Amino acid sequence: MTPLYLRVHDSPEAHDYDRQIATLRQAGAPEDWMARAFPRQAVQHHDQRHQAGHPR
């Protein structure tokens, strides 16, 4: 299997990571990598919205 390398960077827009987090989770990104790639609050916010039935 060939590894896939992704680079996540800060954009000038608002810190709205929901779409990126959802896409990477669907692609099977490891949780430990997600914890290093995104601010903890962004992942927690995404998870809370998803659990409450309010996906973006």
C-alpha positions as CSV (number, residue, x, y, z in Angstrom):
1,M,0.0,0.0,0.0
2,T,1.3,3.4,-0.9
3,P,1.2,6.0,1.9
4,L,-0.7,9.2,1.3
5,Y,0.8,12.4,2.7
6,L,-1.5,15.3,3.5
7,R,-0.6,18.8,4.6
8,V,-3.1,20.9,6.5
9,H,-2.4,24.6,6.8
10,D,-4.0,27.6,8.3
11,S,-6.0,29.7,5.9
12,P,-6.9,33.4,6.0
13,E,-10.6,32.4,6.3
14,A,-12.2,31.6,9.7
15,H,-10.9,28.6,11.5
16,D,-13.7,26.4,10.3
17,Y,-12.3,22.9,10.2
18,D,-15.5,20.9,10.2
19,R,-15.4,20.1,6.5
20,Q,-11.8,19.1,6.6
21,I,-12.2,16.9,9.7
22,A,-15.3,15.2,8.2
23,T,-13.4,14.4,4.9
24,L,-10.3,13.1,6.7
25,R,-12.4,10.9,9.0
26,Q,-14.2,9.5,6.0
27,A,-10.8,8.8,4.4
28,G,-9.8,6.9,7.5
29,A,-7.3,9.3,9.0
30,P,-5.8,8.0,12.2
31,E,-7.0,9.7,15.4
32,D,-3.5,10.3,16.7
33,W,-2.7,12.2,13.4
34,M,-5.9,14.2,13.7
35,A,-4.9,15.2,17.2
36,R,-1.6,16.5,15.9
37,A,-3.0,18.2,12.7
38,F,-5.9,20.1,14.2
39,P,-6.5,22.2,17.3
40,R,-8.2,20.0,20.0
41,Q,-11.1,22.4,20.2
42,A,-11.8,22.0,16.5
43,V,-12.0,18.2,16.7
44,Q,-14.2,18.4,19.8
45,H,-16.5,21.0,18.2
46,H,-16.8,18.8,15.1
47,D,-17.6,15.7,17.2
48,Q,-20.2,17.5,19.3
49,R,-22.0,18.9,16.2
50,H,-22.0,15.4,14.6
51,Q,-23.3,13.7,17.7
52,A,-26.0,16.3,18.2
53,G,-27.2,15.7,14.6
54,H,-26.0,19.1,13.3
55,P,-23.5,18.2,10.6
56,R,-22.3,21.2,8.6
